Amino acid sequence: MYNKITDDDILKLKSIAGEANVLTGDEINADYAHDELGGIEKMPDVLVRVHTTEEVSEIMKLAWEKNIPVTVRGSGTGLVGAAVPVCGGILLETVQMNKILELDSDNLTVTVQPGVLLMELAAYAEENDFLYPPDPGEKSATIGGNISTNAGGMRAVKYGVTRDYVRALTVVMPNGEIVKLGAKVAKNSSGYSLKDLVIGSEGTLCIITEAILKLLPLPKVSVSLLVPFPDMKSAIEAVPQIFRSKITPTAIEYMSRDTILFAEDYLGKKFPDKKNDAYILLTFDGNSDEQVEADMKAVADLCLEIGAVDAYIVDTEERKKSVWSARGAFLEAIKASTTEMDECDVVVPVNKVDEFIKFTHTLSEEMKVRIPSFGHAGDGNLHVYICRDALEKDKWESTLKICFDRMYDMAEKLGGLVSGEHGIGYAKKEYLKKQYGNTPVEIMQGIKKVFDGKNILNPEKICF
């Protein structure tokens, strides 16, 4: 289907990107064959590190002419194999495209290249008294990757997801044409929103080389509240009641005692409270101490009324660091506790979170496998991990398939979807097809054909 890369192609790539930025064979580190979880592995034929939109354009013109597959990669922090070059070919790394190009204080926008890290953008915005609200757990992910998966994160409850902050994109089409989608405007009703098709498309439609992102004024006050509950059911059932109180926290996270203990071991730091089975962690922000404190007190009182054991204010820097560093380390802590794992990133209606979590506990007992979880209680996005531990390879693979089948079926039964923020990539595409059915999948495949008639850009991902 695809052509092999020739020596002449390598020479052409070196003339475009520079000899030092084109690697082949043993020059390519084995890490480029997989993403963070490593469930799917395939080495590229050539790795090209790009620095400009024009370089990307010239490389895609060559790939289009020669019918060579191209996969785009940022920091490699994905969890579903979206950046794995499963068909070989060219792996295009964009981490060197890492410049913050413009801060427009009048229009509240920032223009960045795709290789800028989320933590770099967040710090830059804060230094200039602005907030970039999307806050996925993996702070070392690139903005290009965040846009490609429509990443959400902990602040999605109040502020929304990445899609809500993308004003415009500069993209390179599979044939090498450079196109601008959207504009630096607050409203746009000018035909189909092509920009929004690209957001969440996981590098299958075009290559993002520049983004104009919306910023907000930085809230003056931010305080967290850690609320322990006797069990997960009580903790999760508190969330809809908090929303009904007409108070919208910035974030509402849930966590179990087991997950906290993993994080303690991993970080070598103590969590403020670990005596109880379940916790919700909330953040409140605003522009006055009085407003934030009133919201926090009202929620604390409500939680205590409906069964919370206590309510701890997390207001000092030491406490904030202790609590949020533990929350940020959950994925790595669980990963460090087992020999191998895979993730189920489902999203269900908020009032169904407890039912889904209880189902995973039952499934864990039935399958005799460890299934820890944590997630965003405020928006129903759950991160559920199946741990291999001491299982033999064949038993692990069969157990994993059964668990995934059962969990995705339950998510659908509860009115949920296959992925809340990590995307579909290669690993979850069969579950997407099963849930959506023929017509939606055919529409997506039709969109792919219009953008990429030769199917050279990140093939075998999402619904192919």
Secondary structure, DSSP 8 states (H G I E B T S, - for coil): ------HHHHHHHHHHH-GGGEEEGGGS-GGGG--SS-SS----SEEEE--SHHHHHHHHHHHHHHT--EEEESSS--SSSTTS-TT-SEEEE-TT---EEEEETTTTEEEE-TT-BHHHHHHHHHHTTEE---B-S-TTSBHHHHHHHT--BTTHHHH--GGGGEEEEEEE-TTS-EEEEE-S-S---SSS-HHHHHTTSTTSS-EEEEEEEE-EE--SEEEEEEEEESSHHHHHHHHHHHHHTT---SEEEEEEHHHHHHHHHHHT---S--SSSEEEEEEEEES-HHHHHHHHHHHHHHHHHTT-S--EEE-SHHHHHHHHHHHHTHHHHHHHTSS-EEEE--B--GGGHHHHHHHHHHHHHHHT-B--EEEETTTTEEEEEEE-TT--HHHHHHHHHHHHHHHHHHHHHTT-BS-SSS--TTTTHHHHHHHH-HHHHHHHHHHHHHH-TT--BSTT-TT-
